[in-house]
Structure formats: C-alpha cells, structure tokens
Amino acid sequence: MFRNNTDHKLKVEAIIKNINTISLELKKMKESSQLLLCDLILHFNHPVKADDFKETERNNPLFEEFKISDVSLASNSFST
C-alpha cells in the first residue's frame, strides 16, 4: 500500500512538472506570435521599398525560427 501511494505521488509530481513546462512553452509561443503580428502590422502600415526590405531582412531577420524544446509528456512515462 505504501509503495502504491509513493508511486502515485511521483506520477502526480511528474504530471505537474510537465504541465508547468507546457505552460511555459505556450507563453513563449504567444509572445513570439505577438511579435510577429507586430512586425506584420508595421510592415503593412509603413511599407518600405522592396529592395530596402530585402537588404534589412538579410542583415537582421525579422524573427528566428521558433524551436520548441523537447517536452516528454507524463503519459509516456506511465506506460505499463
């Protein structure tokens, strides 16, 4: 019985940790999408000449590809 409770507690802690990690990643994605939206709004409200824009983009990309860190879900560790 004691071992069962300990296993259950460890599983719950792992689930909570994974939920927190997923929440953090979602916040990063939201921030990134808001920045991209701002870039689009600025670009279409204040367009620059195509050549100038290409030169600027080559020197300073508007955004870096968003990379999601590997998140192992708790459900994967509970396979029996």
N, C-alpha and C positions, 0 to 999 in steps of 0.2 A: 504494500500500500504506500509506504514512504517513497519508494523508488518511482512509483506512478505519479505522485504529486510533484516530485522533483523534475521528472521528465516534462510534465505538463507546464510547470513554471518556466523551464528553459525554452520550451516551444513558444510560450506566450511572449517571453522576453525577445526571442528572435523575430517574432511577428511584429512586435512594437518597433524594434530597431529597423526592420525593413520598411515599415510604413513611414517612419521618420525619414529614411533615405529617399524613398519615392517622393515624399512631400517636398523635400529639399530640391530634388531634380525637377519637379514640376514648377517650383518657384523660379528656378534658373531658366527654364523654358519660357515661362511667362515673361520674365524680364527681357529675354532675348527677342521674343516676338514683339514686345512693345517697342524695343529699339529699332527693329526692322521696320515696323509700321511708321515710326517717326521718320526714318530715312526715306521711306516711300512718299510720305506726305510732303516732306521738304523738297524732294526731287521733283514731284509733280506740281507743287505750288511755285517753285522757283527753279525752273529747268535751266540748265547750263548748256552751252553748245556741246554737241555730241563728242567732238574731239577733246574738249577740255575735260569732260566727264570721264572719257576713257583714260586719259592721262592721269587724272586724280585716282581713278579706281586701280590703275596699275601700281601707283605709288602707295596708296592707302586703301586696301579693300574695305568695303562698307561693313562687312561682317566676316567673322571666321565661321567656318562650318561648326555647328553646334554638335558636340560629342557628348553622348550620354555615357556616364560611367557604367561599368557592369554592375548590375544590381541582381544579386541572386535572391529570388523570392523565397520566402519561408516555406511555401508549399512544396518547393523542390526538395527541401531537406527533410520533409516528413514522409517521403515515400517509404512504404514498408513492403 
